[in-house]
């Protein structure tokens, strides 16, 4: 059972990395709505651990681009 646990831990880590990478690329291309959706899905199904800071920073940039100043301020805190 421990072998399965470590396998699934690696799978989840790869999923987190992929989700944040996808959101990062979408945000850079100006696809902020899609990037926020990707982050929402990633955070809804997994703890995003070491990617949390980058995810918050991406959200702040996207909310700023979308004119969502209240959400931007909330994520800064």
JOPE-V455592 format. One record per pair of residues at least 12 apart in sequence whose C-alpha atoms are under 10 Angstrom apart, sorted by the first residue. I is the first residue (numbers start at 1). J is the second residue. D is the distance in whole Angstrom. If there is no record, write none. Layout:
# JOPE-V455592
((I;J;D) (I;J;D))
This chain:
# JOPE-V455592
((12;45;10) (12;46;8) (12;47;9) (12;48;9) (13;46;9) (13;47;10) (13;48;8) (13;49;9) (13;50;10) (15;42;8) (15;46;9) (15;48;9) (16;39;10) (16;42;7) (16;43;9) (16;45;10) (16;46;8) (16;47;8) (16;48;6) (16;49;9) (16;50;9) (16;51;8) (17;42;10) (17;48;9) (17;50;10) (17;51;8) (18;42;9) (19;35;9) (19;38;6) (19;39;7) (19;40;10) (19;41;8) (19;42;6) (19;43;9) (19;48;9) (19;51;10) (19;55;10) (20;35;9) (20;38;8) (20;39;7) (20;42;8) (20;43;10) (20;48;9) (20;51;7) (20;52;9) (20;54;8) (20;55;7) (20;58;9) (21;35;10) (21;38;10) (21;39;10) (21;51;10) (21;54;10) (21;55;10) (22;34;9) (22;35;7) (22;38;7) (22;39;9) (23;35;4) (23;36;7) (23;37;8) (23;38;6) (23;39;6) (23;40;10) (23;42;10) (23;54;10) (23;55;8) (23;58;8) (23;59;9) (24;36;10) (24;38;10) (24;39;9) (24;54;9) (24;55;8) (24;57;10) (24;58;7) (24;59;10) (26;38;9) (26;58;10) (26;62;10) (27;58;7) (27;59;9) (27;61;8) (27;62;7) (27;65;10) (28;58;9) (28;61;10) (28;62;9) (30;62;8) (30;65;8) (30;66;10) (31;62;9) (31;65;10) (32;58;9) (32;59;8) (32;61;9) (32;62;5) (32;63;8) (32;64;10) (32;65;8) (32;66;8) (33;59;10) (33;62;8) (33;63;9) (33;66;8) (34;62;10) (35;55;10) (35;58;8) (35;59;8) (35;62;8) (36;55;9) (36;58;8) (36;59;7) (36;62;7) (36;63;9) (39;52;10) (39;55;7) (39;56;9) (39;58;9) (39;59;8) (40;55;10) (40;59;10) (42;55;10) (43;55;9) (56;72;10) (56;75;7) (56;76;8) (57;72;10) (57;75;8) (57;76;8) (59;71;9) (59;72;7) (59;75;8) (59;76;9) (60;72;5) (60;73;8) (60;74;9) (60;75;6) (60;76;7) (63;75;9))
